[in-house]
């Protein structure tokens, strides 16, 4: 079974250079996402390193969005996590001076692009963090 799954993700053409190129693209996207989140956290007055710690970063993101950090636990509940993610995205957008549409489209649907806009753009943190 594992061998079959592995072959599913292998390059479909005989060109062996496809996999390293995709790996490099993936690495670039991950570095951009981390840098964007780091800048977003710094704009909110938090330490940037908190963005790269798996659960602590999500906890801090909930606080930046003005929600209780315990909202993070709702993200583990199937189907509930979708609703809570949408609400969290809208709240985060509002705390950076953006509208509801940006929260849904920019942060929920296209999160890496939305986080990059908030982190590298001219958006300023205008909200208050939850204690």
Long-range contacts (C-beta under 8 A, 24 or more apart in sequence): 29-112, 32-112, 32-116, 33-112, 33-115, 33-116, 35-119, 35-120, 36-112, 36-115, 36-116, 36-118, 36-119, 36-120, 37-115, 37-119, 38-119, 39-118, 39-119, 39-120, 40-64, 40-96, 40-115, 40-118, 40-119, 43-96, 43-118, 43-119, 43-123, 43-124, 43-125, 44-95, 44-125, 44-129, 45-125, 45-129, 61-88, 61-92, 62-88, 62-130, 63-129, 63-130, 63-131, 64-92, 64-95, 64-125, 64-127, 64-129, 65-91, 65-92, 65-95, 65-127, 66-91, 66-95, 66-127, 66-128, 66-129, 66-130, 67-91, 67-130, 68-130, 69-130, 89-114, 92-118, 94-127, 95-125, 95-126, 95-127, 95-128, 96-123, 96-124, 96-125, 96-126, 96-127, 97-123, 97-124, 97-126, 98-123
